[in-house]
Amino acid sequence: MAAVLVSPLLPWLLIAAALTAVVALTHPRLVLLAGLCFAAALIGALRGATAASVELPPGLAGQVVSVSGSIDDDPLDRKGARHLTVRLDHMVSTGGQVHSGLRIQAAVYGIMPVHYGDLVLLSGELQSPPRFDQFDYRAYLAEQGIAGVMPSAKLIRVTAHPGDPLHTLLFAIRHAVIGAVDRALPEPQAALLLGVVFGYRAALPRLLEQQMIASGLIHIVVISGLKVSLLARIVQQAIGRWLPRAAPLIALNLMVAYALLAGASAAALRAAAMGVFVVIAGRLRRDSQVFVSLALTGALMLGLKPALARDISFQLSFAGTAGIAAMTDSIAARLRWFPATLRDPFAATIAAEAATWPLMLANFHQLSIVAPAANALVLPLLPAIMVLGGGGALLAAALAALALPVFQSASSFISWPLMQASGAIAAWFRLVIETTGSLPLAAIVMPYFPPRWLAAAAILNGGALAGVKLRQFFWQRKVWAALAAAGLIVIALLLIRPDGRVHVYALDVGTGSAVLMRTANGHQVLIDAGPDPDRFAQAIGQVLPPTARTIDCWLITGGRRPDIGAGAAVLQRFHVDAIVIADPDPWTATLRNLVQQAQAAGVPVTAANGPISVDAASLSVAGDGRSWVIDADRARLAVIPPQTSWTSLASDVSGAIFISGGPVEWQGPGQGLSVIQVAANSRDGLPVRAVLLAMSGAPVFRTDRLGTIELVMQGGRVRSPSK
């Protein structure tokens, strides 16, 4: 995990070596154990450092290409489009035709039928998968081996072709199960049942999914260790009476089949692997240790696929399992007054949230408060819905597949009561989800939670959990006091101290102009504000901590609504030290009104007269009289409006932010990187295709696809650390 997530790796290896030496010198009896641990760490670091990354070849992103290949996964219908996972064999681009073994995901429209295994010919713009503010879509696809996406691909030809027999069988069973559930239950109970029992989330309504996140119940539509262990227990209890020796092996095979049928996600594979270890331990007459099984499962999965270290489902799955194993019993012991049926799920949810809250805030920017109560009302019925819903769906699908009227009638007669009973439970689940998820204070929302806060939270959380488990050693007060003091110092530095780099944010405010610069010492300069106060408040809340309430300088480069429509929101949220007007055009009514509000609030307003310097960073007007150039740490970044007379970037400019959709004409060549501020699902200010082609020599980021885009100016270059 360190080799994948931490850069550079060498200092951490040196720390590990130093710790090994300290242990060896202070505890000679532990020399062999310390050496083995360090050797294992080196092997893991070597495996992670040498893992092949799943990404597009350099220069290919943004090109219009024609590709041929085979459908490598079950096609998925979503929002009027079919999402196809294609294993390529040939690609035609501007560089000619080449053989390619990449996997890509293409969104196609139309009614042409496509099935797993079919050979297809596609054309469209090939892009790197985006990274959204609340979801790392690139890491999610990379975990599946997908390197690129075609958002609007043209499906030219489809040729029927058989796929892999195992996957064909699994997809056929999945389609039969989905059809049986859809015939028996209305929506959204059918979609909820498919998600809870089989981990199939594609049919879940968007609003219901958001309410599940707010209520802390999104985990019930993921194949987890809880479901796998329930399956194993049900099978062993049902078969163990007649076949006691064969029951564990049958349970083992069913766990593997269940994980494959659910899509073989990281959580499903982890749950199945841990279940396999438990069964093997039972057959060997060995006690099963949760943390040993968890560590062994993690080591095997990361050894096979190191990229899983970036997968949020992998991180949440392991952290949640560790928290449940470590704290559930002690929490439940303090809740003896609670009803016995609700006590364990309530305690397990508190334990899981205590272990995963840093990851939830960092990745989803919210933490459910009502989760313990919601889970206490839902989890006791989970075994019933799995037995009734899963058994009824599989029985109906199996009998219907025989294609004989007598079997189809028997299928309806036998499975109907089971499906209706599971539908009633799903309706209860829906009621709990909608009620708890729509409460005003259902979740704590924290839009700003940067990686260094995650590191601080992980230190705080890990230290607290370790202290709870190791409290019997608290008699060594000096050691624990030193460790606590060091931890608090690190946490304070991570939370408060700026990271010493200049950050520039192209805020996702739609088609308009809103750029924030944060200097190495935490000073802030705002360029314009964008058209919409709500969009500005949402975007600024994602990049600034709640305590940041000062703008050192507000530079206004345009007086129209797309530039300063959200100006009143800036004055309400921030204490502005100075406003500098740099609009070369006559003042508009919008600008005059904003200046009057600022002067009434005591904010000094001046006209631009030369460069603006703030904490070793400077802003100066460019040669076209409209663009502005940010200079910091030997790097130059241009903020360019549509009215610019430029047709290409100067050679000394490292990158550009094109506000309000970008210019009408641009000749290029593309250099550095380009960011375009434009609204999603709107033609207002949409970038001109010829302009995008002229920028194709360098990375192009768009706020309508990626949200707010962060740039870092350091060491003479501008880069995007997250996109």
N, C-alpha and C positions, 0 to 999 in steps of 0.2 A: 504494500500500500504506500509506503514511503517513496519508493522508486517511481510510482505513477503520479502521486499527488504532490510531492515536495520537490522543489527545484531551487537551488542545486542540491544534489543528494550527498555530496562528499562531506559537508560539515556534520550531517547527522550520522554518517558512518564513523566519523572521528569521535563524536560524542559516545556512540555505542562502544567503540574500542576503549575509550577512556573508562567508561562504566565497567566494562569487563575487567580491565586492569585493576580498578579499585576493588571490585569484589574479590578478585583473585588474591590481592595483597592483604585484605582485611579478613577474609574467610578462606583460608587455604583448603578447607574441606570442600569448598564449592568451585574449585578451579575447573574440574572437568565439566560440571554443569554450565558454568559461565562460558567456557570455550565452545561447548556444543550450541548454546543459544546464539553466540556471536557467529558461529559458522552457519547456522540456519538463517540468521539475518542476512548474511552475505549472499547466500544462495538465493533468497527471496529477492534481494535488491538486484542481483544479476538477472534473474528471470524478468522482473519488472522493467529494468532498463533496456533489455534486448527485445521486448515485445514489439511486434509490428503494429503501427498505428493504422487505424481505419480512416482514411481520408482520401480526397481526390488528389490526383497528381498535380504538381504546381502548374499554374497557368490554364488549367482546364475549367475552373469555376467561372461561370458567367458566359461561357461559349454556347452557341446554338449547335447541337450535334444531332446526328442520326445514329441510333443504336439498335442492335439486334441481340436477342437473348431469349431466355426461357423464364416463365413465371415460377418463382422460387418459393412462394408462400401462398396461403389462401387469400384471394382478392377480398378487399374490405370495402364495403359501401359506406360512405360517410359524407354528409352535407352535399348530396347530389353528385358526388364524384366517386369513382372507384380508385382505390389506392392499390397499386400493383407493385410487388417486390420482384425485381427482375435481375437475374444473374446474366450479365453481359457476356457475349463472346466476341462481338466486333463493334467498333465505334468509328464513325466518320466525323472528323472535325476539320478545322481550318488547316491542321497539320497533316491531313490525309487519313487513310484508313489504317487502324491498328487493331491488334488482338487485345482484348481486355477481359479480365476476370472479375471486375468490380460488381458489387451489388448496389443497386440504386432503388429508390422508391419513386414511382411516377403516379401523378394524379391525372386520370383521363376522364373525359366526358363523352356521352353517347350511349347507345344501346347495344353496341357490338359485344356479344358474350365472350368472356375470358375466364378460363379455368386454370387451376394449378397444373403445371407442366407444359402448357401451351407455348409455342414459339411465337414471338411478337417482334414487330418492327415499329420503333417509336422515333419521334423527332421532337425537339424542344430545347429549352435553355437548361443546361445542367448547372446546379448550384450546390454550394456547401450547405449542409443543414444548419438552420439558425439556432442560436441560443437565446431563449426568451428570458425575461426578467424573473419569472417564477418557475421556469422549467428548462432544463438543459436538454433540448431536443436533439442536439448533435450527439451528446453522450448516450442518450437513449437509443438512437439509431446505430451508433457505433457498437454498442453492446450486442446488437443483432447482426453486425457485420455490414451495415449499410453505410456507404461512403458519401453518397450524394442524393439529391432530390431533383425531380422535374415537376415543378408546381402545376404547369398547364401543358402536359404532353399531348401530342397528336398521335393517336393510334392508327397506324397506316395499314398494318396487315396482322392477321392472327391465323396461325396454323395449329390445328389440334395435334397434341402430342402427349403421350402418357408420362406422368411424373414418377418419382420414387414410390415404390409400392407401399412402404410403411407410411409415408406422409399422405399418400392418396387414401389409405384406409383410415387414418386419423381424421382427415378432413371430411371424409364421407360420414364417419360417426358423428363428428361435430355438427354437420349440416342436418343430419337426421334428428339429433337431439334438439337443435334450434327449431326445426320445423314442428316437432312434437310439442314443445313448450308453447310456441306461437299459436298452434291450433287449440290448445287447451285453456290458455289464460289470456286476459286482456293486458294491454300496456298501462302503466309501466311495471305491473307485477311480473310479466313474462321476462322483461329485461332485467329486473332485479333478481329473479330466481336464477337466470343464466349467469349473472355476475357472482352471486353468492355461492352457488353450487359448483359451477364450472369455470369461474374466473373470466367469463366472456363479457367484456365491458363495452363493446362497440355500440350496442343498442341502448345504452343508458342515456336518458335525456340529460342535456347539459345542466339544466337548473337542478335536477335531482343530484347530479354528481357534485355540484358546488355545495349543496346542502349537506351531502355526506362528508365533505371535507370540513365544513364548519362544525358539524356535530361530532367529528372524530370517528366516523363509521366507515370511512372509505376503505379501511383494511378488510372489511367483510366481503368485498368483491375482488380480493386478491387471494391466490392460493397460498395459504400460510401454513406454518407448522401446526397451528391449532387444528386446521381442517384435515391435514394429513394424519395427525395423531388420532383424530376422531375416526377417520376412515379405518386406520389400522386396528383401533380398539373394537370398532363395530364388527369388522371382519373376523377378528380373533375370537370375540365372544360368540359370534354366530356359528363359526365352523369348529371352534375349539372343542365343543362337546363331542363331536363325532370324529374329527380328525385332529387330535391335539398336536401331533408331530408336524403335520403338513400345514397347519393354520399359519404359523409365522412366515413360511415361504410363500403361501398364497397372499398374505397381507403385504409382503415385500414386493411381489410382482404387481399387485394392484396399486401400491403407492407410486411405483415407477410409471405405470400406465396412466394413472391420474395426472401426474405431473406433465407427461407428454401430451395428453388430451387437452390440458389447460394452456398449452403453448410453450412449455419448457422455459418459463421466465426464470430470472435469477432467484426470486422468492420461492417459486415452485421447486426448482432444483435443490435449493438449500433445504427446504422442508423435507423433500423426499430423501435427500442424502442423510440428514440427521435421523429420519425414521429408519433408514436402512441400518445405520450404525447401532441404533437401539435394538433392532431385531437381531442383528449379528451378536451384540453383547449378550442378549438373552439366550441365544443358542449356545454361546460359549460359557454360559453360567457366570458371566461377569456383570458387575453392577454398571449401569449406564450413568456417566457423569455428564451433565448438561454442558458445562464449560469445555470439557475435553472434546466432546462431540462437536460443539460449535467451532472450536478452534481448528479441529481436524477438517471439518467441512469447509471452513473458510480457506484454509491452506490449499486444499485440493482444487477448489473452484478458482482461486486466484492463480494457482499454478497453471491451470489449463487456459484461463482467460484473464490476464492481468487487468484488462480494461474494465472489468467489473468493479474495480476500486472506485471508479468515477460514477457508477450507477447508483442513483439515490435509493432505488428500491432495495438494492443489495445492502447499502449502509443502514437504512431504516430496519430492514429485516433482522440484521445481526444485532444492532443496538437494542431493538425492542425485545428480542429473545433474551439477550443478556440481562436487560432490566427486569423482565418478568421472572427469570430464574433467580435473580439475586434478591428481589425485594417483595415479591408477591406474598410469601408466607408471613413475613414480619408485618406487612401492612394489614393483611387479613386478621392477624392476631389482635390488632388494635381496633378491629371493627366487629367485635363479638356481638354488639347490640344490633348489627345489621341482619336482615333476613338471610338465612343460609344460602338460598338459591341465588341471591343477588350479590353476596359478599365476594365470592371469588372473581367474577368478571369485573366488579367495581375495583377491587384491589389490583387485579392484573392490568387494568387500563391505567390506573395511577402509576404503577411501576413502569409500564411502557412509555408513558408520557414523560416521566422523570428522566428516562434514559435517552429519549429522542427529541426533546424540545429544542436543542440547538439546531439540529438538522431540519426540523419543521420550520423554524423561523428563518433559517438561511435559504431554504429552497422554496417554501410555499408562503413565507411571510405572514403566517398566521398560526395560532395555537389554540386548539379547541378547549374551552372551559367546561362545556357540558358533556365532554366525552365520557367521563366515568359514569354519569347517570344514564346516558344514552346506551352505552355498552352493557350496563347492568340490565337494561330492559330488553336487549336484543340477544346477547350471547347465550343465555340459557335455552333459547329456542333454536340455536344453530344446529345441534345434532338432529332435531326433528325435521328441519327443512332439508338437510342434506340427505337423510334417509328417504323421506317422502318425495321430495322433489327430484333428487338424483335417481332413486329407484323407479319412480313413475316415468320420468323422461326416457331413461334407458330402456325400460320395458316397452313403452309405446314405440320408440324408434326401432327396436329389434323386431317386434311383431309386424309393424308396418312395412319393414324392409322385405318381408317374405312375399309381398305383392299378391296375396290371396285374400279374397273377400272375407273368408271365415276368420283369418288371423287378424285382419284389420278390425273386424267387429269385436273380436276378443280383446284386441289392444285397447279399443275405446272403453269397453266394459270394465276391464281390469285396472287400467291406468287412470281412468277419470276420477275416482275417489281420491287416489293418491295426489294427483295434480291439483285438485280443488283444495285439499287440505294444505298442501304446500303454498298454494295461492293465497289462502287466508293468512298464513304466517307472513308471506311476502307483503300483504296489505298492512299487517301490523308493523313490519319493518318500515314500510313507507310512511306510515303515520308518525312513528317515532322520529324518523329522519326529517320529515317536513316540519314537525313541531319544534324539535330541538334546534335544527339547523337554521330556522328563520327567527330565532329569538334575537333581540337587539344586541345582547352581550354574549352571543354564543361562542365567540372566539376573540382572542387577542390578536389584533392586526398590527404588524410592524413592517412597513414598507422598506425601511432602511435597516439592513442587517448585512454588512459587508463581510468578506472572508476573515478579516482580522478579529471581528466580533465573534465569528464562529470559533476561531481558535481560542479566544478568551473564554467563551462559554464552555467549550470542550474541556479546558483546563479546570474551570470551576466545577463543572458537572462531574468530571472524572475524579477530581480530588474529593468531592463530597461523597460520591458513591463508594470510593475506596475507603474513606474514613468511616463510613457506616459499617462496611464489612470488616474492617480491621480495628474496630474500636477497642478490642481486647488488648491491643498493644499500645494504648494511649499512655501507659505508664512511662514510656520514653518521651517525656514532654519536650525535652530540648530538641530532639530530632524532629518531632512533629511541628514544633513551633518554627523551626528553621524552614522546613518544607512549606508550611502555610505562608510564612512571610515572603518566601521566594515566589510562590504562586500568586499572591496578591500583587506583588510588584509587576510581574509579567502581565497579569490581567489589566492592571491600571495603564501600563504602557500600550497595550493593544487597544484598549477602549478609548483612551484620551489622546495619546500622542499621534500627530499626523505621520504619514509614512515617508515624508521627505521627497515626494514626487509631485509634479504638477499634473492634475487631472482635469480633463476637459470633457464635458458631457453635452452631447447633442440631445436635448430633451425631446421626448415623444409628445409633442403638443399638436400633432396634425400638420397640415400644410401651413407653415409659418416660420417664425424665427425665434428661437430660444436656446441660448448656449450659456452654460455655466462653467467658469474656470475656478478651480480650487488650487491654491498655491501650495508650495512645499510646507509652509508653516500654518496652513489652515485658513488663509484669507480668501475671500470670495469675490469674484467679479461676474456680473450677470450681463449678458448681451441680449437686449430685447426681452420679450416675455411670452410671445405667442398669442394666438387669437382667443383662447378659451380659458377662463379662470379655473374651471374644474380640472381640465387636462393639465394645466400648469401645476396646480396643487398636488395632483396625483404623481406627476413626473418628478417634481422637486422633492417630494417625500420619499422617493425611492433612492435618491442619491445623497441626501443630507441627513445627518442624525437629527432627532427632535430638538436637541439643544442648540443647533446652528440657527441663529436668528438674526444674523448681521450680514448685510451686503456692503462690502467696502466701497465698491463702485458699480453703478448701474449705467452701462453704456447703451444708449438708444440710437440705433442706426437707421430706423425708419419710423414714420409717424402713422402708418396705416394700421387698420385693425389686425391683419395677420402678424404685425410686428409687436404691438403693445395692447391688444385687446384685453389681455390679462393683467394690465398694469395696476389696477386697483387691488388685485389679490397680492401683488408684490408688496405694496405699501402696507397692507393689513398684516401680512405674515412676518415681514422683516423690518429691522431697523436699518435704513439705508443711509450711509454716511454721505454719499454724494451722487448726483445724477449728472451725466455728461451727454449732451445732445449732439449727435453727429449726423443728423439727417440733412443731406444736401438740398432736398426739395423744400418748397414753402411749407410752413407748419400746417398740419391738418387740424380740424376741430378736435379729433381724438387726442392729438398730442398736446394741444393747448389746454384741454381739460385735465389731462394727466399732470402737466406742469403746475397748474393751479392747485390740484390736490396735494402735490408734493410740497409746494411752498407753504401751503396751509399747515402741513405737518411739520414744518421746520427743516425740510431737507434742502440743502443748497443745490441749485441747478445752474450749470454753466455750459457754455458752448465748447465743443472740442477744439483744442488749440495745441496740436502737437501730440507726441506719444503720451500714453498713460502707463505709469510704472506702479506695480503693486508687488512687494516682496520678491524682488529679483526676476519678476516676469513683467513683460511690457506688451502693450497693444498699440499699434500704429496703423494709420490709414494707408492703404495700398495705392499703387499708381493710378488705378482707375477711379479713385475718388470715392468709391462706394464700399469696396471690400476692406476688411481689417485683418491684420496679420498679428498672431500671437507669437512672441519670442520667449522661449524658456529653455534653459539647459541645452543650448546650442541647437535646438530644434525650432522649426517654423511651421505654424499651422494657419491657414487662411480661412476666413469666414466670408463666403462669397454669396451675394444676393443675386436674384435673377436679372437685375438691371445692369450687371457688370459688362464692361467692354472687353474683358479678357476672353480669349478663346482657348487658352491653355495655361497651365501653371508655370511659374518661373522655376528655373532649375534648382534654386536654393530653398524651395518650399517643400516640406516633407509630407504634407497632406492637406486636405481641404474639407470644409463643411459647407455644403451647398444648401442654403436655407430656402424655404418656400418652394421646394420642388426642383430647384436647380435652374440653370440658364436655358435659354431657348436654343442657343447654338454653342457647340464646343468641339474643338478639333483635336484636343489631346496633345501629345500622347498621354496615356494614363501613367501616373507615377505616384509613389508614396501610397496613400490610401484616400478614398473619397467617401464621405458620408452625405446622404441626401435626406433632408427633413421633408416628409410628405405624409399625408393622411392615408389611413387604410380604408379600403372600400369606398373610395371617392376619386373622381377624375379631376378634382380641383388640384392644380399644380402637379399632375402626374409627370414624372420625368420623360423627356422626349427620347424615343428609342435611339435616334442617331447620337444623342448625347451619351447614353449608356454604352453604346458601341465604342464611342471615342474614349471612354474611361476604362475599357475592358482590359487594358494592360496592367491594371493594379486592382487590389481588392476594393469592392464597392459595397457599402453597408447602407441599408435603407431603414428608417425608423418605422415605416409601415409594416415591415416584416420582422424586425428585431426589437422594436421598442426603443427605449432610451439607450444610446450607445456611448460607452465610456472610452476615452482615449487617454493615453499616458504619454507625456513628453519627457523623455529622459535620454541622456547620452547622445544627443544629436539626432534622434529619430522619434517619430510618432507611431505608436502601435495601439492596437485594441487588445487588452488583456483577456477579454471574455468572449468576444464574438468570433 
